[in-house]
Structure formats: structure tokens, C-alpha cells
């Protein structure tokens, strides 16, 4: 039986209708008149309708470069606009009216063909979301004649778009492809795979391998700064500002670690790296003690991203078809924080410099990792967190609700979507869980004296003397600032009151009208903050902290 209660392509046959109208021929009249075989012969579609449909929905060309589609655009459905017809579904989600008919005509064919056809239909559903879109598509003959708007609404509703990702070809996870970028990538696939396959050595010692070009909207282009790609501890690390360091190798150096967003690569951080380095080089290049100081910015691909990609699905959320979203994301966050710590151990040797200071900037996924770095990495003196969250459990609980995740009668925490092993990991690394445990609501301020005393020992061990700038979008729906607010209220109350002697600074800034992005005002504030904290030099250490540092070394 067909999966829909409406049959958009079933035309009524009147007494004057031609014999070519759909009927027992399986809607063959909706196919092209002819198609070309693999040997480039022209064959009438009616001679082999199945082969014609197979060719029309062929995705081999894009499948060969699927791991590079992030270059063309990020995974998301296409946005409604005037849909432009193209010749093949391998180029865009709208190929021609014959392909829509193939969904019903060939539903029982191979599973792969069904997934491609369903993905094609999903793209149409995304493109034609309003009646005005429907009229444009009809006027441009992108839909077969006779389809009515009410029928289209029913079909889209029954398509189940909210949970469709596991059932469509992965090509359709990328709804908008910039064809110039895609064609360039496809034409150079063999070379790209040889030069940039995961684990391969970087082919260019002077520039990032991944073409994740980005510039902050609303600001002039970032000034030029030197960049070298250096293999470190099995990772490719883009090092900005190495050539601009003071010539004396004894000059102490601070490392700025740049942690990129989900589905992006280390190259995404080039813009902020150049802006911070340019601002630093424009000042006296001295710390508060009057000593010369160098600064370099370093960016590496987060786990399962860029040169380290092993699974596209693992980078998706629940509503993107990834049932293990909470586990996978926790692995990405914790892995990035651990990678940063491991590189801190060795970076001085790789750069052949005296590295004595570390600061970080994390954006989105990188922001979550930066928060973990603040509470778990003692060597980190300061951090900028851009649209990140210090409460992983709260973030996942909110995301599960918005994704309409079905956990049955069980709560999310402890379910198969958020198993106990993940809960244990959060207790070890998540700021909220470290301070207050994994369950229950957070206390309101002011805290009782006993609770202040309990927290003081934790803050002394983890954040004493550190500075954090938080940049959140007031309209951020993906990582709402409201999820961070309860914990931040406690931390800010401590930093400004009963823990003022700890030197812990929490600068919480919310940018009204900004969504989940790194806005120009955030960039300006981040640059100013980082230049200031680097200029202050490494934070003072002493007593128990100094003993622990010596023991670690």
C-alpha cells in the first residue's frame, strides 16, 4: 500500500484523454521522453522505466564526495525560495517532475532507490512550504499539473519530516549546495582524497588544509597573519603568529587555543585568530611585569571533524537522525578538551619556545569544551565561551524536549539516550555536575554559609584566579542562555561576593537580537578580552597549586 492517503500523480482519465496518461503503465508518462544509458545511447524511457528512474535518482557523483559536502554548505534542509529545476538529483533537490512520480512507481524497488526518492520528496517539501511557494513551483512547471494545494499539505504532513533523516539518502541532509563549490570539489576528488584523507600528512605547511572559509559579518576582513600547519601528537595544528614571535627564543609565549563549532573545521577559526594576533601585535607586546611576551593562536580539528572525520551521523543531533546524540556530543566535547590538554604538554617542544601561559576561545561545540577546560585544565588561565553552555545535562534535557524524543515512561537521564556511563562522565568533567551533581535543581542565591564553604574548596582547586568571558545570543534557540543562567547566578554571586578573594572573574554578556552565532560585537569583545588577559601574563600560583604543578611536571 502507498504510504500516503493522497495520490498526487494519479490523474483522472476522461473520455478525451490520450492513451499516454498514467494508468496501468505505472505513471510512465511522467518520466522524460528519453534517457542516456551508461554507454551514452539514447533510449526511450517507456522501454525501461526502471532504468530511467534509477538514472534520474543517481547520486554516485555526490556520494563520492559526500564527506566534503560541508564545503558547499552545512547540513540543513533547503529553504523555501523560487525552486530552480536542474537536470539531475545529483546536483540539487529539485530535478524535474518525473522524479516525484518515481517515488510511488518504484517504492518496492531497492532500498537505496527508495531512500533517494524519499529524500528527493523531502527536499520538495522543504522548498514548497507556503502556498506562494506552491504557486511558483506550479507556474514554473516544477510540479505535474493537477496537484492541488490542500493535497500537497496532506502529503507533507504524512511525510513525517521531523523524523525522516534515517530514512533518506545522506546526500539530502545537505539541502543547499553551492554548485560552484560542489563542482570544484567533485572535479578534484581524487587529488583531494589523496592529499587530505583522514590521517594523511598535511600537503601545505603554510596554510590550513580545509577550505572552511569564513569572515565575521559586519567587520572588515581580518588582517593577514602568518600561519603554518604543524603535525603535533598525531594532530594537524594550524599555528598563527609563529613568524611574528619575538626573535629571542627565551621570550615566554602564551598559547591561545581555538576550538571550532560542530560540523566545521579548524580553518573556521582563522578569522578570530588573525584579529586577536593583529590586535596583540599592535600593542607593546609586554605583560604586566614589563617583560616581552609572544602570542600564538592554535587550532586543530575537533574529534570527528575535518581531517578526523569518521562518521557524519555522529555530528548530527537527535532531530538529524542521530539517536546517540548525547553520547556522541559528549565525546566530541570531552575529546576536544583532552586534546587541548595533551597538546599543552608538548607544544613548547614543537614550537621550540618557552610556553608558560594558556588561554582559550571556544565557539558553540568548542564553547562547551572551553567550559570543561575552565574547570578541568589547571594550566588554562582564561577563556572566552561563545554560545556555549556549562550545564551539559540541562542542555541535553532541553534539546530532548524540543526534539520530541520518546524515552517512554523513563526520564532522559539514565535512558538509552543518556545512559549511566554518560552520566558518570558528566560528573567528572561537566561544570554543573562537578559543582552540584547531576540531578535536581540548582540552589538560588544567596547560598547558606555551609554551602559556600563546600563550594569554596572546589573553586579553589579548579578556577582560582581564572577569568571567563561569556558571549551568548539573546535569541539563541540552539543553546539558550536561559539554560546557563541558574549556574551563572551562583558563580557570579561567588565571584563578586563571598569568593571575591579567589580572583575568579565571570563576565557574562548577552547580545540582544543575536541567535546562535559569533556576532561582530562578540568578536570585538573577545579580542579586547584576550589581548588584556594575555597582557596580564599567567595568573599567580602558589601554595597547594604550586606543589601540584611541580608534581605534574
MINUTI-336700 format. One record per residue (C-alpha): residue number from 1; residue in one letter; x, y, z. Coordinates in Angstrom, 1 decimal, padded with zeros to 4 digits. Layout:
// MINUTI-336700
 num residu      X      Y      Z
 NUM      A      X      Y      Z
...
***
This chain:
// MINUTI-336700
 num residu      X      Y      Z
   1      X  000.0  000.0  000.0
   2      X  001.1  003.5 -000.7
   3      X  002.4  005.4  002.4
   4      X  000.2  008.5  001.7
   5      X -003.6  008.9  001.8
   6      X -003.4  011.2 -001.3
   7      X -002.1  010.2 -004.7
   8      X -000.9  013.5 -006.2
   9      X  000.2  011.9 -009.5
  10      X -003.0  009.8 -010.2
  11      X -004.8  011.7 -013.0
  12      X -008.5  011.2 -013.8
  13      X -008.9  009.7 -017.2
  14      X -011.7  011.2 -019.1
  15      X -013.2  010.1 -022.5
  16      X -011.0  012.5 -024.4
  17      X -007.8  011.8 -022.5
  18      X -004.8  010.5 -024.5
  19      X -003.6  006.9 -024.1
  20      X -000.3  008.2 -022.8
  21      X -001.9  009.4 -019.5
  22      X -000.9  007.4 -016.3
  23      X -002.7  004.2 -015.8
  24      X -001.5  000.6 -015.9
  25      X  001.8  001.8 -017.4
  26      X  002.9  002.8 -013.9
  27      X  002.9  006.5 -014.4
  28      X  005.4  006.2 -017.3
  29      X  004.1  009.4 -018.9
  30      X  005.5  011.4 -016.1
  31      X  009.1  010.3 -017.0
  32      X  011.3  012.1 -019.5
  33      X  010.8  011.0 -023.1
  34      X  014.2  009.5 -023.3
  35      X  017.4  009.0 -021.2
  36      X  021.0  008.0 -021.9
  37      X  022.5  004.7 -020.8
  38      X  025.9  004.2 -019.4
  39      X  027.2  003.6 -022.9
  40      X  025.7  007.0 -023.9
  41      X  023.0  005.5 -026.1
  42      X  019.6  007.3 -026.2
  43      X  016.7  005.1 -025.1
  44      X  013.0  005.8 -024.8
  45      X  012.0  006.0 -021.2
  46      X  009.0  003.8 -021.9
  47      X  011.3  001.0 -022.9
  48      X  012.9  000.7 -019.5
  49      X  011.2  002.9 -016.9
  50      X  013.0  001.4 -014.0
  51      X  016.5  002.1 -015.5
  52      X  015.3  005.7 -016.3
  53      X  014.2  006.2 -012.7
  54      X  017.5  004.7 -011.4
  55      X  019.5  007.1 -013.6
  56      X  017.4  010.2 -012.7
  57      X  017.9  009.5 -009.0
  58      X  021.6  008.5 -009.4
  59      X  023.7  010.1 -006.6
  60      X  027.1  008.4 -007.3
  61      X  028.8  011.6 -008.2
  62      X  027.8  013.3 -004.9
  63      X  028.3  010.1 -002.9
  64      X  031.9  010.0 -003.9
  65      X  032.5  013.4 -002.3
  66      X  029.9  013.2  000.5
  67      X  032.5  013.7  003.2
  68      X  033.4  017.1  001.6
  69      X  029.8  018.5  001.2
  70      X  030.4  020.7  004.3
  71      X  032.5  022.8  001.9
  72      X  029.3  023.5 -000.2
  73      X  027.1  024.1  002.8
  74      X  026.1  022.9  006.3
  75      X  023.6  020.0  006.8
  76      X  020.1  021.5  006.7
  77      X  017.0  021.3  004.6
  78      X  016.7  023.7  001.7
  79      X  015.0  027.0  002.4
  80      X  011.9  028.0  000.5
  81      X  012.6  030.2 -002.5
  82      X  011.8  030.1 -006.1
  83      X  012.8  026.4 -006.8
  84      X  015.1  026.2 -009.8
  85      X  014.9  023.0 -011.8
  86      X  018.1  021.2 -012.6
  87      X  018.8  018.2 -014.7
  88      X  019.7  015.7 -012.1
  89      X  019.0  015.0 -008.4
  90      X  022.8  014.6 -008.0
  91      X  023.1  018.4 -008.3
  92      X  020.1  019.7 -006.4
  93      X  017.0  018.5 -004.6
  94      X  014.7  019.6 -007.4
  95      X  015.4  017.7 -010.6
  96      X  012.1  017.5 -012.5
  97      X  008.6  016.3 -012.2
  98      X  009.4  012.7 -013.4
  99      X  011.4  012.1 -010.3
 100      X  008.4  012.8 -008.0
 101      X  006.5  010.1 -009.8
 102      X  009.3  007.7 -009.3
 103      X  008.7  007.7 -005.5
 104      X  005.3  005.9 -005.9
 105      X  006.1  004.0 -009.0
 106      X  009.3  002.4 -007.6
 107      X  008.6  002.2 -003.9
 108      X  009.1 -001.5 -003.8
 109      X  012.5 -001.4 -005.7
 110      X  015.8 -001.5 -003.9
 111      X  016.0  000.2 -000.5
 112      X  018.7  002.6 -001.8
 113      X  016.5  003.8 -004.6
 114      X  013.6  004.3 -002.1
 115      X  015.8  006.4  000.2
 116      X  016.9  008.6 -002.7
 117      X  013.3  009.1 -003.9
 118      X  012.1  009.8 -000.4
 119      X  015.0  012.3  000.1
 120      X  014.0  014.0 -003.2
 121      X  010.4  014.3 -002.0
 122      X  011.6  015.7  001.4
 123      X  013.6  018.4 -000.5
 124      X  010.4  019.4 -002.3
 125      X  008.5  019.5  001.0
 126      X  011.2  021.9  002.4
 127      X  011.2  024.1 -000.7
 128      X  007.4  024.3 -001.0
 129      X  006.3  025.2  002.5
 130      X  003.9  028.1  001.8
 131      X  001.1  028.4 -000.8
 132      X  003.1  031.1 -002.5
 133      X  006.0  028.6 -003.0
 134      X  003.4  026.1 -004.3
 135      X  002.1  028.6 -006.9
 136      X  005.7  029.5 -008.0
 137      X  006.5  025.8 -008.4
 138      X  003.3  025.2 -010.4
 139      X  003.9  028.2 -012.6
 140      X  007.4  027.1 -013.4
 141      X  006.2  023.6 -014.2
 142      X  008.2  022.1 -011.4
 143      X  005.1  020.1 -010.3
 144      X  002.9  018.0 -012.6
 145      X -000.4  019.7 -013.5
 146      X -003.5  018.9 -011.5
 147      X -001.9  018.9 -008.0
 148      X -003.9  021.0 -005.5
 149      X -002.5  022.9 -002.5
 150      X -004.7  021.1  000.1
 151      X -003.5  017.7 -001.2
 152      X  000.1  018.9 -001.0
 153      X -000.4  019.9  002.6
 154      X -001.7  016.4  003.4
 155      X  001.3  014.7  001.7
 156      X  003.8  016.9  003.6
 157      X  002.1  016.2  006.9
 158      X  002.2  012.4  006.2
 159      X  005.8  012.5  005.0
 160      X  006.9  012.8  008.7
 161      X  009.7  015.3  008.0
 162      X  010.6  015.6  011.7
 163      X  011.9  012.1  011.8
 164      X  012.8  011.4  008.2
 165      X  016.6  011.7  008.3
 166      X  017.4  008.0  009.0
 167      X  015.2  007.0  006.0
 168      X  016.6  009.3  003.3
 169      X  019.9  009.2  001.4
 170      X  022.6  011.1  003.3
 171      X  023.0  013.4  000.3
 172      X  019.7  015.1  001.2
 173      X  021.0  016.1  004.6
 174      X  022.7  018.9  002.7
 175      X  019.7  020.8  001.3
 176      X  021.6  023.7 -000.2
 177      X  024.7  023.1 -002.2
 178      X  026.7  026.0 -003.8
 179      X  027.2  024.4 -007.2
 180      X  030.4  026.2 -008.0
 181      X  032.0  024.8 -004.8
 182      X  030.5  021.4 -005.3
 183      X  031.7  021.1 -008.9
 184      X  035.2  022.2 -007.9
 185      X  035.3  019.6 -005.2
 186      X  033.9  016.9 -007.4
 187      X  036.4  017.6 -010.2
 188      X  039.3  017.4 -007.8
 189      X  038.1  014.5 -005.7
 190      X  040.9  012.1 -006.4
 191      X  043.5  014.6 -005.6
 192      X  041.7  015.8 -002.5
 193      X  041.2  012.3 -001.2
 194      X  044.9  011.6 -001.6
 195      X  046.1  014.8  000.0
 196      X  043.5  015.3  002.7
 197      X  042.3  011.9  003.7
 198      X  042.0  011.4  007.5
 199      X  045.4  010.7  008.9
 200      X  047.3  011.9  005.9
 201      X  050.1  014.3  006.2
 202      X  049.3  017.9  005.5
 203      X  050.2  018.9  002.0
 204      X  050.6  022.5  002.7
 205      X  052.9  023.6  005.5
 206      X  051.8  027.2  005.3
 207      X  048.0  027.1  005.2
 208      X  045.1  025.2  006.6
 209      X  044.1  022.1  004.6
 210      X  040.3  022.6  004.9
 211      X  038.6  025.3  002.8
 212      X  036.2  026.3  005.6
 213      X  036.4  030.0  004.6
 214      X  034.7  032.4  007.0
 215      X  034.8  036.1  007.8
 216      X  032.9  037.9  010.5
 217      X  029.9  039.6  009.0
 218      X  029.9  043.4  009.6
 219      X  033.6  043.7  010.1
 220      X  036.4  044.5  007.7
 221      X  038.4  041.4  006.5
 222      X  040.8  040.1  009.1
 223      X  044.4  041.4  008.7
 224      X  047.0  038.9  007.3
 225      X  049.0  036.9  009.9
 226      X  051.4  034.1  009.3
 227      X  050.0  030.6  009.6
 228      X  051.8  027.2  009.5
 229      X  050.2  023.8  009.8
 230      X  052.3  021.7  012.2
 231      X  051.8  018.0  012.9
 232      X  051.6  017.7  016.7
 233      X  050.9  014.5  018.7
 234      X  049.1  013.0  015.7
 235      X  047.0  016.1  015.0
 236      X  047.3  018.8  012.3
 237      X  047.5  022.1  014.1
 238      X  047.3  025.5  012.4
 239      X  049.7  027.8  014.3
 240      X  049.0  031.5  013.7
 241      X  051.6  034.2  014.5
 242      X  054.7  031.9  014.7
 243      X  056.7  034.1  012.3
 244      X  055.7  037.2  014.3
 245      X  057.1  036.0  017.7
 246      X  060.0  038.0  019.2
 247      X  063.3  036.8  017.9
 248      X  064.7  035.9  021.3
 249      X  063.8  032.2  021.9
 250      X  063.8  032.8  025.6
 251      X  060.8  035.1  025.4
 252      X  057.9  033.5  027.1
 253      X  054.9  032.6  024.9
 254      X  051.2  032.3  025.6
 255      X  049.1  029.9  023.5
 256      X  045.6  030.8  022.5
 257      X  043.7  027.6  021.8
 258      X  040.8  028.0  019.3
 259      X  038.0  025.4  019.4
 260      X  035.7  025.4  016.5
 261      X  031.9  024.8  016.1
 262      X  030.2  021.5  015.3
 263      X  030.2  020.4  011.6
 264      X  033.0  022.9  010.9
 265      X  036.8  022.6  010.8
 266      X  039.9  024.2  012.3
 267      X  040.0  026.6  009.4
 268      X  036.8  028.3  010.7
 269      X  038.9  029.8  013.4
 270      X  041.3  031.7  011.1
 271      X  039.3  034.9  011.2
 272      X  039.3  035.3  015.0
 273      X  043.0  034.1  015.2
 274      X  044.1  036.8  012.8
 275      X  042.1  039.5  014.6
 276      X  043.5  038.6  018.0
 277      X  047.0  038.4  016.8
 278      X  046.8  041.7  014.9
 279      X  045.4  043.4  018.0
 280      X  048.2  041.9  020.1
 281      X  050.9  042.9  017.7
 282      X  049.6  046.4  017.7
 283      X  050.3  046.9  021.4
 284      X  053.5  046.8  023.3
 285      X  053.7  043.0  023.4
 286      X  054.6  043.0  027.0
 287      X  053.0  041.5  030.1
 288      X  052.2  043.3  033.3
 289      X  055.7  042.8  034.6
 290      X  057.1  044.7  031.6
 291      X  058.6  041.6  030.1
 292      X  058.4  040.9  026.4
 293      X  055.8  038.2  025.6
 294      X  054.8  036.4  022.5
 295      X  051.4  035.1  021.5
 296      X  050.4  032.3  019.1
 297      X  047.0  031.0  018.2
 298      X  046.5  027.3  017.6
 299      X  043.5  025.5  016.0
 300      X  043.0  021.8  015.5
 301      X  040.2  019.7  014.1
 302      X  037.8  018.6  016.8
 303      X  037.2  014.9  017.1
 304      X  035.2  013.5  014.1
 305      X  035.6  016.8  012.2
 306      X  037.7  017.9  009.2
 307      X  040.8  015.7  008.8
 308      X  039.5  013.4  011.7
 309      X  036.0  012.7  010.3
 310      X  034.9  009.1  010.7
 311      X  031.1  009.4  010.9
 312      X  028.8  012.1  009.5
 313      X  025.8  010.9  011.6
 314      X  027.8  011.2  014.9
 315      X  027.9  015.0  014.3
 316      X  024.2  015.3  014.0
 317      X  021.6  015.9  016.7
 318      X  018.5  013.9  017.6
 319      X  016.4  015.7  015.1
 320      X  019.0  015.0  012.5
 321      X  018.6  011.2  012.8
 322      X  021.3  010.5  015.4
 323      X  019.8  008.6  018.4
 324      X  023.2  008.7  020.1
 325      X  023.4  012.5  020.0
 326      X  024.0  013.0  023.8
 327      X  026.8  010.3  023.8
 328      X  028.4  011.5  020.6
 329      X  028.4  015.2  021.6
 330      X  029.8  014.4  025.0
 331      X  032.6  012.5  023.3
 332      X  033.3  015.5  021.0
 333      X  033.3  017.9  023.9
 334      X  035.4  015.8  026.2
 335      X  037.7  014.7  023.4
 336      X  038.4  018.3  022.4
 337      X  039.2  019.3  025.9
 338      X  041.5  016.3  026.3
 339      X  043.2  017.0  023.0
 340      X  043.9  020.6  024.1
 341      X  045.4  019.3  027.4
 342      X  047.6  016.8  025.6
 343      X  048.9  019.5  023.2
 344      X  049.6  021.8  026.1
 345      X  052.0  019.1  027.4
 346      X  054.1  019.1  024.2
 347      X  053.5  022.4  022.4
 348      X  056.6  024.1  023.7
 349      X  058.8  021.3  022.2
 350      X  057.1  021.5  018.9
 351      X  057.4  025.3  018.7
 352      X  060.9  025.3  020.3
 353      X  059.7  028.1  022.6
 354      X  059.2  028.7  026.3
 355      X  055.4  028.3  026.7
 356      X  054.2  029.4  030.1
 357      X  050.6  030.6  029.5
 358      X  047.4  029.2  028.0
 359      X  044.1  030.8  027.2
 360      X  041.2  029.5  025.0
 361      X  038.3  030.6  022.9
 362      X  035.6  028.1  022.1
 363      X  032.6  028.6  019.8
 364      X  029.4  026.5  020.1
 365      X  030.7  022.9  020.4
 366      X  034.1  024.5  021.2
 367      X  032.4  026.6  023.8
 368      X  031.2  023.6  025.7
 369      X  034.8  022.2  025.5
 370      X  036.2  025.6  026.7
 371      X  033.9  025.4  029.7
 372      X  035.2  022.0  030.6
 373      X  038.7  023.4  030.2
 374      X  038.0  026.1  032.7
 375      X  037.1  023.6  035.4
 376      X  039.3  020.7  034.4
 377      X  042.6  022.1  033.0
 378      X  044.6  023.9  035.7
 379      X  047.0  025.4  033.2
 380      X  044.2  027.4  031.5
 381      X  044.3  031.0  032.8
 382      X  041.3  032.4  030.9
 383      X  038.7  031.5  028.3
 384      X  036.1  033.1  026.0
 385      X  033.0  030.9  025.7
 386      X  030.9  031.8  022.6
 387      X  027.4  030.4  022.6
 388      X  028.5  027.5  024.9
 389      X  026.9  026.0  028.0
 390      X  028.3  024.9  031.4
 391      X  025.4  022.6  032.0
 392      X  025.5  019.6  029.6
 393      X  022.7  017.7  031.4
 394      X  020.4  020.7  031.2
 395      X  021.3  021.4  027.6
 396      X  020.5  017.8  026.6
 397      X  017.3  017.7  028.6
 398      X  016.1  020.9  026.8
 399      X  017.1  019.6  023.4
 400      X  015.4  016.2  024.0
 401      X  012.1  018.1  024.8
 402      X  012.4  020.3  021.7
 403      X  013.2  017.2  019.6
 404      X  010.1  015.4  021.0
 405      X  012.4  012.5  022.0
 406      X  010.4  009.4  023.0
 407      X  012.0  007.9  026.2
 408      X  008.9  006.0  027.1
 409      X  008.0  006.2  030.7
 410      X  011.6  006.6  031.8
 411      X  013.3  010.0  032.3
 412      X  016.0  011.1  029.9
 413      X  018.9  010.7  032.4
 414      X  019.6  007.0  032.7
 415      X  017.7  006.1  029.5
 416      X  019.3  004.6  026.4
 417      X  019.6  008.2  025.0
 418      X  021.5  009.3  028.1
 419      X  023.0  006.1  029.7
 420      X  024.6  005.9  033.1
 421      X  028.1  005.8  031.7
 422      X  027.5  009.2  030.2
 423      X  026.1  010.4  033.5
 424      X  029.4  009.3  035.2
 425      X  031.4  011.2  032.6
 426      X  029.5  014.3  033.1
 427      X  030.1  014.1  036.9
 428      X  033.8  014.1  036.2
 429      X  034.0  016.9  033.6
 430      X  030.8  019.0  033.4
 431      X  031.0  022.3  035.4
 432      X  027.4  022.0  036.7
 433      X  027.8  018.3  037.7
 434      X  031.2  018.9  039.3
 435      X  029.7  021.7  041.5
 436      X  026.2  020.3  042.2
 437      X  026.0  016.8  041.0
 438      X  023.9  015.5  038.1
 439      X  020.4  015.8  039.4
 440      X  017.9  018.2  040.9
 441      X  017.6  022.0  040.6
 442      X  020.3  024.4  041.4
 443      X  020.0  026.5  044.6
 444      X  019.1  030.1  044.5
 445      X  021.4  032.8  045.8
 446      X  022.5  033.8  048.4
 447      X  023.8  030.4  049.4
 448      X  023.9  029.3  053.0
 449      X  027.3  029.5  054.7
 450      X  027.7  025.7  054.8
 451      X  027.2  025.6  051.0
 452      X  029.6  028.4  050.4
 453      X  032.2  026.5  052.4
 454      X  031.6  023.3  050.4
 455      X  031.9  025.2  047.1
 456      X  035.0  027.2  048.1
 457      X  037.2  024.1  048.2
 458      X  036.0  023.1  044.7
 459      X  036.5  026.6  043.4
 460      X  040.0  026.9  044.9
 461      X  041.0  023.7  043.2
 462      X  039.5  024.4  039.8
 463      X  039.0  028.1  039.0
 464      X  041.0  030.2  041.4
 465      X  042.5  033.2  039.6
 466      X  040.8  032.4  036.3
 467      X  038.9  034.8  034.1
 468      X  036.0  033.8  031.8
 469      X  034.1  035.9  029.2
 470      X  030.8  034.5  028.2
 471      X  029.2  035.7  024.9
 472      X  025.6  034.5  024.5
 473      X  023.0  035.3  021.9
 474      X  019.8  036.7  023.3
 475      X  017.8  034.9  020.6
 476      X  019.9  031.7  020.6
 477      X  017.4  028.8  020.3
 478      X  020.1  026.0  019.9
 479      X  022.0  026.9  023.2
 480      X  019.6  029.2  025.0
 481      X  021.3  031.4  027.6
 482      X  018.5  030.6  030.0
 483      X  020.0  027.1  030.4
 484      X  023.2  028.6  031.8
 485      X  021.6  031.3  033.9
 486      X  021.0  029.3  037.1
 487      X  024.6  028.2  037.4
 488      X  026.0  031.5  036.3
 489      X  023.9  033.2  039.0
 490      X  025.8  031.1  041.6
 491      X  029.2  031.7  040.0
 492      X  028.7  035.4  039.6
 493      X  027.4  035.7  043.2
 494      X  030.6  033.9  044.4
 495      X  033.0  035.9  042.2
 496      X  031.6  039.2  043.3
 497      X  030.9  038.4  046.9
 498      X  031.9  035.5  049.2
 499      X  034.6  034.2  046.9
 500      X  035.9  037.6  045.8
 501      X  039.3  036.8  047.3
 502      X  039.6  033.9  044.9
 503      X  040.2  036.3  041.9
 504      X  037.7  034.4  039.8
 505      X  036.1  036.6  037.2
 506      X  032.9  035.8  035.3
 507      X  031.9  038.4  032.7
 508      X  028.5  037.3  031.4
 509      X  027.3  039.2  028.3
 510      X  024.1  038.6  026.4
 511      X  023.7  040.2  023.0
 512      X  020.1  041.0  022.2
 513      X  018.8  040.1  018.8
 514      X  021.6  037.7  018.2
 515      X  021.0  034.0  017.6
 516      X  023.4  031.1  017.7
 517      X  026.4  032.8  016.1
 518      X  029.6  034.7  016.7
 519      X  028.4  038.2  016.1
 520      X  030.7  041.2  015.3
 521      X  030.2  042.7  018.8
 522      X  031.1  039.4  020.3
 523      X  034.2  039.3  018.2
 524      X  035.2  042.8  019.3
 525      X  034.7  042.0  022.9
 526      X  036.5  038.7  022.6
 527      X  039.6  040.3  021.0
 528      X  039.7  043.0  023.7
 529      X  039.4  040.5  026.5
 530      X  042.0  038.1  025.1
 531      X  044.6  040.9  024.5
 532      X  044.0  042.1  028.0
 533      X  044.4  038.7  029.8
 534      X  047.4  037.8  027.7
 535      X  049.0  041.1  028.6
 536      X  048.5  040.3  032.3
 537      X  050.6  037.1  031.9
 538      X  050.0  033.8  033.6
 539      X  047.9  034.0  036.7
 540      X  049.8  033.8  040.1
 541      X  050.2  030.4  041.5
 542      X  051.3  029.4  045.0
 543      X  050.8  027.1  047.9
 544      X  049.0  023.9  047.1
 545      X  048.6  024.9  043.4
 546      X  052.3  025.3  043.1
 547      X  053.0  021.9  044.7
 548      X  050.6  020.2  042.4
 549      X  052.1  022.0  039.4
 550      X  055.6  020.8  040.3
 551      X  054.4  017.3  040.9
 552      X  052.7  017.2  037.5
 553      X  055.9  018.4  035.8
***
